[in-house]
Amino acid sequence: MDRPIRVLVAKPGLDGHDRGAKVIARALRDAGMEVIYTGLRQTPEQIVNAAIQEDVDCVAVSILSGAHSTLLPRVNNLLKSENAEDILLVCGGVIPDDDIPFLKENGVAEVFTPGTPTTVTIEYIKENIKRK
């Protein structure tokens, strides 16, 4: 690895709560990763465009709005359409256990629910990114 892992932390949709995204962004940064935070209310298109422009290894989506079953598959499909499916897609937030299999079937590599230690997220990203 000749450069730090680059992670885009994104907040899609109308969700205006970003404390968790900021906590994970700081934890990733403190673990030596480069972090790009998109800010609030991003569209899937904006997230994917930023991921490609920033040449990230991972997109970490924080979502609390309940729109995860719509927005996350859209992010995954856009990554595929841009030939960027090598970018690891993970998410965190208030996501019902019953929805996790659907998200994983639709391109989300891992789902981190409330209470997951940041170290678990960090290790998952380190172990699962595909370096170019």
N, C-alpha and C positions, 0 to 999 in steps of 0.2 A: 504494500500500500504506500504509494508515493505521495498521497495527499490525504488530508482528513476526510472522513465520511461526511458527505453533504446531505442534510435532511431539510426538506421543506415542511414546515408545520403550517397547516391550513385549517381555516374555520369556514366551512361552506354554509350556504343558506342564510336563513334569518336569525340564526342563533347568535345572541349578543353576549354570551358569557364566555370570557376568554381566560379566566384564571387558570384553569387546568392546562390550556395550551401554553400559557406563559411558564407554568411550572415545568412542564415537560421540555419546553424549549431551553430553559436554563439548565435543566439536568443533562440534556444532550450536549449542550455547549460545555458544561463543566466536565463531561466525560471525554472532551477533546474533539467533538464533532463540530462542523460548521453548520450553523442553523440559519435558515431564512424563514422569517415569519411573515405570512401574507396579510395578516390583519383580519378583521371581521368581515363577514357577509360576502364571501367570495363565491363565484360561480364555479362549477366543475371546469369550464373552459379556462377561466382565469388560473385556476390551480394547476392544470396541466400545462398551460403556456408557461407559467412561472417555473414549473419543474423542469421543463425542457430548456428554457433560457438559462436557468441556473445550473444546469448539468448535475442534478442531484442524484443520489443513490437511492433515496427513500422519500416517499411522501407519507407524512404522519398527519392524519386528519383527526381533528377533535370535533366531536359532534354531540350536541345535547338536545337538538330540536325535535327529534323523532323522525326526521326525514332521511335517516341513514339508508333505508332500503331503496330509496330513489337516487340519492346523491352519490353514494359510494359506487354502485355499479356504473353510473355515468362517468365518474372519474376513471374507473378501470377501462371502460370502453374507449374513452378518449385517449388514454395512454396507449392502448392497442392500436388505435387508428393512426397514431403518430409514431408507430414502431418504437415505442418506449416501454414495452411491457417488461423490460429488464429492471425498471424502477420498482423497488419494493413498495407495496402499498399496505400500510397498517392504519388502524384507527383506534381511538379511545373515546370514552364518554359513557353516557347513560344509554346502554344498548341492552335490551332484554335478551336473556339467554336463548330464547326461542328464535331470535333473529340471527344469531351468530352463524349457524350453518348456511343460511341463505347468503350472507355476506361473503363467507369463505368460498362458496360455490361461484360467486360473482367477482372474484379477483382480489378480495382482501386477504392478505396473508395471515394476519393475526389481529385479534380484537382485544384491547386492554380495557377492562371495566373498572369502575371506581374502586379504589383501594389497592390496585396493582402497584407494587413498589416500582419506582422509576428505574431501579437497577434491572428489573426484569425486562422492561422495555428496551433499555440500553443494550443488554446482552442479546436480546432477540434481534435487534437491528444489526449488531456487529456480526452475528453468526449467519444471517440470512441475506445480506445484500449481495448483489452480483457486481463485482468490480470490473470495470472496463479495461 
